[in-house]
Amino acid sequence: MLEVYDLRTEYLKNPLGIDASQPRLSWKIRSRARGVVQTSYRITAFSDGKLIWDSGRVESGQSQRVRYGGERLGSRQKVAWQVQVTARDETGAVMEAQSPEAVFEMGLLGKADWQGKWIEPEDEVDIEARKPAPYLRREFTVHKKIRSARIYQSAHGLYEFWINGRPGTKDRFKPGLTSYYYRIQYQAYDITDLIKEGANCWAVVLGDGWWRGVTGGTVINNFGYKLHYLGQIELYYEDGTCEIIGTDEEFKWSTGGLLASDMLMGDIFDANREPEDWKLPGFEDSGWQPVHLAREHLDGELIASRSVPVREKEEFTPEIFRDRQGNLVLDFGQNMAGYVRMKLRNCRRGPRIRLIPG
């Protein structure tokens, strides 16, 4: 018996928002028989129920980096594909198998697809000082039943986002490090389950990241002095219509508990300053300021993410003890990149908790 599995497009499982004009396809095979090798494959791809590529039978053992060779792909196009594999074992016995279906969805392939504009929350900033993280929010109303919803976004700095108070993704360190002068990655996410009929809230927090955070030990403001955000939500309704909500001057911004956010120097968070329920619709934001369109020179080309996302992978419970100086030590038993989740009990207003990694 032959099995075809682990179908990937651009090395990702069912990716959303890619921009490769000829995506690379790959798969794996396995069998209980010995010495099984692939001898041929045939790929078929469909979009909206229409066949857009049939590779025909290709005599080849190649199952990695096979280029899509069908009709030209467009922005937001969704493609489903399968592969039929022929193989033989060490006895010469021939076997065939059809893979399950895999899908991929194209991103925004041209500047004209972007209706959102780069927005800038901050006005004048002290370029030498550590700065609080900007909090951004915008409310919008959905009047009809949603069929699907997508969000496309990027930032100068790092971003986290929520829809109606719920995290939009488990991915971290978005949009990732590139040479921002020339190219900057954007991400696409399916947010269908986060959108509801009626009032909705789109909330974002920006961090310094590689844009203006400390890099290389002492370098700050490596690419710029202010943080920016770009995004658009695309709502596809059951009646076949589409609505696009892009970043513009309708967003408001303020600061909250995150008084500093730097990947090397660490975070400073003041729970007293965190606005309650600011990520939810109906929050009173009359005291927040309107954003303005970005004023800095922004020439970097927007490209889809080029790598697998960064996510939380493991959890460790530390051994806890005090050293000779009386300091409380949390020993996780290994080097790691991560953060600490903790509960503070019997707290009162004012005490400071300081965590020093080493």
C-alpha positions, 0 to 999 in steps of 0.5 A: 500500500502506498500513501501520499501525504504532507502536501505543501505549497512554498514549504507551508501547509495550506498557506494563506496569502502567498505571492509566488507566481509559480508556487513550489509544490511538494509531497512525501510518500510512504509504504510498508513495502521495502525500497519504495521509490516514486517513478512518476507523478501527475498534479491537477489544480482547480480554482472555483471548480475549474481545472487550471492545470494538469501536469500530465503524467511526468516520469520523475522521482522528484517530489520537492520544489515542483513548480506550478505550471498552470494558468496565471494566478491572480490576487486572492485566488484560491487553488486546490491541488492533488497529486497522483503518484506511481511508485515501485518497490524493490521487487518491481511491484508497481503501486499507485496512490492519490493524495488528499487535497491541499489548498493555497490562497494568493495574497495581494500581488499589486499596489492597486490591491492595497486600499489601506494606507500607512498610518502613524500614531506618534507625533514628535518623539525623543529619538534617544528615549525608550517610548511607550507602545502605541495602542490603535483601535477602530470600530466598524459595523457589519450589516450582513451575514459574513461568508468569509473575512481576511486581514492583510497587514504589516508594520514598521516595528512589530504588531499584535492584533485583536478582533473583538478582544480575541487574538487574531493569530498565534504567530509572533514577531510579525512582520519579521526582519527584512531590509526594510529599505527594500522589502517588508513582509506582510501577513494574511489571516483568516478572521472569519470566526472573529467577525460578528454582525453588528459592532466590531473592534479592530485593535493593534499594539505596536512594538519597537522590534527591529525597526527602532529597537536595540539591535547589534548590542548598541544600535538603536533606530536602525531603520526609523524613529517612528512606528507605522501600521498598514492593514486592511480587512476584507469582508465577503458577504453571503450575497456576493458583495465585498467590503474593504476596511483599510487603515486610515485616519479613522483609527485612533491611538493612545498609550497604555500599560506597555511603557516600553517594548524592546526585544533586547532591553525588555518590556516595562508594563504598568498595570495601573495604566492599562485601559480596561476593555479597549479591544472591545466595541463600545469602549469610550475612546473620546480621549484618544487621538486620531492617527495621521498618514505616515510622513516618513519616506516608505519605499520598501516593497511589500512582499508576502511572508517568506518563512514559517511563522514563529510560534510558542512551541514548549512550556517549561516549569522552573526550579525555584530557589534563592541564591546566596544574595537572597535573589529569587531564581527561576531555573528553566534548565536550558537556554531558551527564547521566551517569556514568563507566565506568572500569577501574583497574589496578595498584591497592592497598588505600587510594587514593582516586579523585575525579571532579569534573564541571564 
